[in-house]
């Protein structure tokens, strides 16, 4: 039975005896927004405006030797992206938020006989969306 380490929508990240499909180089970022008000002959006053959407990025490895076919994995990722939906991102059992994929870069690293890709790495960048989902209201 696979050990599920997280998921993005219907795409699980897991580790089992047969396959390893996990994220690496996980980064999160959050930015505070401030307005600056100039004061004549005085110091600038800052006003808190709120937070910018959280950003998350990581790399996925589609490796045939680890039980994950790059061509099948990349096709599944493309179908997920083509849906244009915000989906829940769960990392290590913790709900991160409703996220959309902003950008992804595919690096085809190794090729086997006949030129078929046997290892591909995908760098994915997500950004948080507002409360678009019923799920957000309860979490």
Kinemage of the C-alpha trace (Angstrom):
@kinemage 1
@onewidth
@group {chain A} dominant
@subgroup {mainchain}
@vectorlist {calphas} color= white
{ca unk a 1} P 0.000 0.000 0.000
{ca unk a 2} L 1.447 3.401 -0.953
{ca unk a 3} L 2.311 5.995 1.652
{ca unk a 4} L 0.533 9.153 0.457
{ca unk a 5} L 2.633 12.240 1.184
{ca unk a 6} L 0.232 14.841 -0.185
{ca unk a 7} L -1.720 15.740 -3.305
{ca unk a 8} L -2.741 18.462 -5.704
{ca unk a 9} L -6.393 17.858 -6.539
{ca unk a 10} L -6.624 14.274 -7.825
{ca unk a 11} L -2.815 13.886 -8.268
{ca unk a 12} L -1.316 12.123 -5.226
{ca unk a 13} L 2.342 12.289 -4.179
{ca unk a 14} L 3.335 8.923 -2.768
{ca unk a 15} L 6.007 6.403 -1.982
{ca unk a 16} L 5.517 2.634 -2.218
{ca unk a 17} L 7.514 -0.494 -2.951
{ca unk a 18} L 6.602 -0.184 -6.631
{ca unk a 19} L 6.807 3.553 -7.259
{ca unk a 20} L 8.112 6.840 -5.910
{ca unk a 21} L 6.398 10.063 -6.948
{ca unk a 22} L 7.254 12.873 -4.576
{ca unk a 23} L 8.000 16.590 -4.557
{ca unk a 24} L 11.420 18.061 -3.802
{ca unk a 25} L 12.807 21.576 -3.318
{ca unk a 26} L 9.539 22.722 -1.696
{ca unk a 27} L 9.377 26.507 -1.272
{ca unk a 28} L 6.599 28.700 0.074
{ca unk a 29} L 6.366 32.464 0.078
{ca unk a 30} L 3.995 35.074 1.403
{ca unk a 31} L 4.248 38.814 0.970
{ca unk a 32} L 2.787 41.604 3.073
{ca unk a 33} L 1.294 44.591 1.240
{ca unk a 34} L 1.782 48.123 2.613
{ca unk a 35} L 0.666 51.548 1.418
{ca unk a 36} L 3.016 54.448 2.049
{ca unk a 37} L 1.654 57.888 2.876
{ca unk a 38} L 4.013 60.831 2.620
{ca unk a 39} L 3.822 63.338 5.468
{ca unk a 40} L 5.009 66.893 4.894
{ca unk a 41} L 8.228 67.442 6.866
{ca unk a 42} L 7.675 64.136 8.678
{ca unk a 43} L 8.312 60.429 8.377
{ca unk a 44} L 6.397 58.325 5.894
{ca unk a 45} L 3.469 56.480 7.439
{ca unk a 46} L 2.839 52.887 6.428
{ca unk a 47} L -0.615 51.351 6.368
{ca unk a 48} L -1.124 47.583 6.366
{ca unk a 49} L -3.205 46.510 3.346
{ca unk a 50} L -3.149 42.756 3.761
{ca unk a 51} L -1.335 39.760 2.380
{ca unk a 52} L -0.599 38.846 -1.216
{ca unk a 53} L -1.575 35.323 -2.259
{ca unk a 54} L 0.752 32.615 -0.979
{ca unk a 55} L 3.148 31.135 -3.514
{ca unk a 56} L 4.322 27.533 -3.510
{ca unk a 57} L 6.827 25.851 -5.788
{ca unk a 58} L 8.444 22.450 -6.022
{ca unk a 59} L 9.882 19.959 -8.476
{ca unk a 60} L 8.316 16.649 -9.472
{ca unk a 61} L 10.378 13.791 -10.918
{ca unk a 62} L 8.779 11.454 -13.432
{ca unk a 63} L 11.214 8.522 -13.482
{ca unk a 64} L 10.490 5.255 -15.306
{ca unk a 65} L 12.966 3.375 -13.076
{ca unk a 66} L 10.880 4.502 -10.060
{ca unk a 67} L 7.603 3.321 -11.589
{ca unk a 68} L 6.433 6.659 -13.029
{ca unk a 69} L 6.451 6.877 -16.832
{ca unk a 70} L 7.395 10.429 -17.888
{ca unk a 71} L 5.135 10.423 -20.935
{ca unk a 72} L 2.098 9.194 -18.970
{ca unk a 73} L 2.866 11.444 -15.985
{ca unk a 74} L 3.328 14.547 -18.139
{ca unk a 75} L 0.103 13.792 -20.002
{ca unk a 76} L -1.782 13.500 -16.676
{ca unk a 77} L -0.287 16.807 -15.508
{ca unk a 78} L -1.261 18.501 -18.793
{ca unk a 79} L -4.862 17.276 -18.430
{ca unk a 80} L -4.946 18.630 -14.879
{ca unk a 81} L -3.627 22.022 -16.000
{ca unk a 82} L -6.045 22.175 -18.956
{ca unk a 83} L -8.993 22.108 -16.532
{ca unk a 84} L -8.169 25.695 -15.404
{ca unk a 85} L -9.417 24.999 -11.867
{ca unk a 86} L -8.227 25.896 -8.408
{ca unk a 87} L -7.590 22.691 -6.475
{ca unk a 88} L -6.574 21.930 -2.912
{ca unk a 89} L -2.849 21.457 -2.297
{ca unk a 90} L -1.997 19.159 0.602
{ca unk a 91} L 1.613 18.698 1.683
{ca unk a 92} L 2.599 16.257 4.412
{ca unk a 93} L -1.022 15.884 5.511
{ca unk a 94} L -1.464 19.656 5.976
{ca unk a 95} L -3.876 21.685 3.872
{ca unk a 96} L -1.911 24.499 2.205
{ca unk a 97} L -4.768 26.170 0.323
{ca unk a 98} L -6.720 26.332 -2.897
{ca unk a 99} L -4.066 26.737 -5.576
{ca unk a 100} L -3.730 27.257 -9.311
{ca unk a 101} L -0.702 26.394 -11.395
{ca unk a 102} L 0.878 29.612 -12.672
{ca unk a 103} L 3.868 28.149 -14.429
{ca unk a 104} L 5.596 24.872 -15.079
{ca unk a 105} L 8.876 24.013 -16.783
{ca unk a 106} L 9.650 20.526 -18.058
{ca unk a 107} L 13.226 19.309 -18.305
{ca unk a 108} L 13.627 16.035 -20.192
{ca unk a 109} L 16.743 14.687 -18.481
{ca unk a 110} L 17.471 11.160 -19.739
{ca unk a 111} L 16.479 9.151 -22.775
{ca unk a 112} L 16.417 5.420 -23.396
{ca unk a 113} L 16.656 3.289 -26.495
{ca unk a 114} L 14.716 4.716 -29.388
{ca unk a 115} L 14.831 8.224 -27.909
{ca unk a 116} L 12.005 7.752 -25.391
{ca unk a 117} L 12.275 9.960 -22.313
{ca unk a 118} L 12.881 7.885 -19.190
{ca unk a 119} L 13.371 10.745 -16.690
{ca unk a 120} L 11.737 14.175 -16.702
{ca unk a 121} L 11.649 16.817 -13.987
{ca unk a 122} L 8.911 19.427 -13.782
{ca unk a 123} L 9.282 22.660 -11.804
{ca unk a 124} L 5.817 23.884 -10.827
{ca unk a 125} L 4.770 27.247 -9.374
{ca unk a 126} L 1.403 27.641 -7.664
{ca unk a 127} L -0.427 30.662 -6.302
{ca unk a 128} L -3.243 30.783 -3.797
{ca unk a 129} L -6.701 31.877 -4.895
{ca unk a 130} L -9.451 33.498 -2.855
{ca unk a 131} L -12.317 31.708 -1.179
{ca unk a 132} L -13.772 30.199 -4.379
{ca unk a 133} L -14.651 26.886 -2.859
{ca unk a 134} L -16.999 25.566 -0.219
{ca unk a 135} L -13.977 23.653 1.121
{ca unk a 136} L -12.190 26.946 1.966
{ca unk a 137} L -15.054 28.076 4.204
{ca unk a 138} L -14.642 25.099 6.521
{ca unk a 139} L -10.863 24.703 6.633
